[in-house]
Each structure stands twice: as structure tokens, then as C-alpha cells.
């Protein structure tokens, strides 16, 4: 028979696994939004990746608490120098994508 401590442990493990799974899906959404943004601005997304830099709780437009995740990426405009950019996701939606000042072609 399971004891209450065992059930609590399994629930905690399931919650961690669910959070990890959801985080992976949101990272993929952030990468797609970043790719599209870089393409629109005619800059090259380097390494084809975004890296999680910060997670915090924040309210969305309807007042619900959501995880706000900030991802960092690198891009190049001329091919010679690397610049940084940041994509902010609130829940499953990209709320901002910012690029460091960079040289134009």
C-alpha cells in the first residue's frame, strides 16, 4: 500500500516532469519567433538556438499569473561580429524580441 509521502513524491515528480515538458515546448516557440524576427530584419541567427536566462511570474493582460521566460540568442548582421538579442515569452506568446545595436549591411 502507498503511504501519503510516496504519493506526494510521485506528484512532485510528475509536476517537475510536466514543467520540463512545457518549458521545452515554449523554448521551441521562442526559437521559431526569434527565427522569424531575424529573417524579417535580414540578420543571421547564429547557432540556431535560444538559451534560457530568466524565469519569473508575471500577470498577463487578463490578470492571470504566467511564467515569463527570457531567452538570449546571438546574431550577426555582416557576418563578422556577434551580437546578442533577447526574446521574452509570457506563457506561450512572444511579448518582445530585442536586438543589441548592430551594424547594417
N, C-alpha and C positions, 0 to 999 in steps of 0.2 A: 504494500500500500504506500502511496505517496504521502509525504508529510508536507505541511504548509511551506516549509523552507525550500523543499525540492520544487514545488510548483512556482514559487516566487523566482527561483533561479532560472527555471525554464522560460518563464515570462520575460525576465530581464534579458536573457539571451535572444529570445525572439524579437524583442524591441530593438536591441542593438543590430541584429541582422536586418530588420526592416529599415532602420535608419540608414545603414550602409547601402542597401539596395536602392533606396530612394535617392541618396546622395549621388550614387553613380549615374542614375538616370538624369538628375539635374545637371551634373557635370557635362553630360553629353549634350543637353540643351544649351548650356553655356558655350560649349565649343562650337556648336552649329551657329549660334547667334554671333559669336566672335568671328567665325569664318566669313559669314555673310557681310558683316560690317567692314572687315578688312578688304573684301572684294569690292564693295561699293566705294571705298576710299582709295582703291588701287595701291594698297600696300600688301606686303607678303607676310602672312602669319608664319612665324618660324617654329619649327619643331612640331607643328600641328597639334599643339596641346595647350591646355589651361591648367594652372595649379591653384589649388585652394589656399587662400591666405587668411581668411577670417570668416567666422560664423557667429552670428548673434541673432537674438529675437527682435523682431520689429513688427509693427502693425502695418497692414496693407490699407488700401483705400477704403475698404469696408469695415475696418477696425479689427479684423481678425489677426491674431498673432501668427506670424510665419517666420521661418528661418530665412535670414538674409545671408547669402553667401557671396564673398568677394573672391574672384579668381584673377590671377595675374597671368599675363602672357607676354611674349616678345614678338616684335615685328620689325620689318625693315622696309624702308621706303626707296632707297637707292641700291640696296644690296651690300653696302659697305659697313653700315653701322646698325647695331641692335638697339631698339628702343623698347620701353615697357608700356603695357596697357593693362587696363583693369575692366573686368566685366562683373557687374553686380546683378545677382539674381535674387528676387524676392519671391519665395515659393518657387513656382515653375516658370516665372516670367522674368526676362531680362529688363531691368529698370534703367540701367545706364551702361554705356561702354565708352571708356575714356582712353585716349592715347596721349603719351608724352609728346611735347612739341618735337617735331622732326623735320628734316629736310625734305623738300619736294623734289620730284624728278627734274 
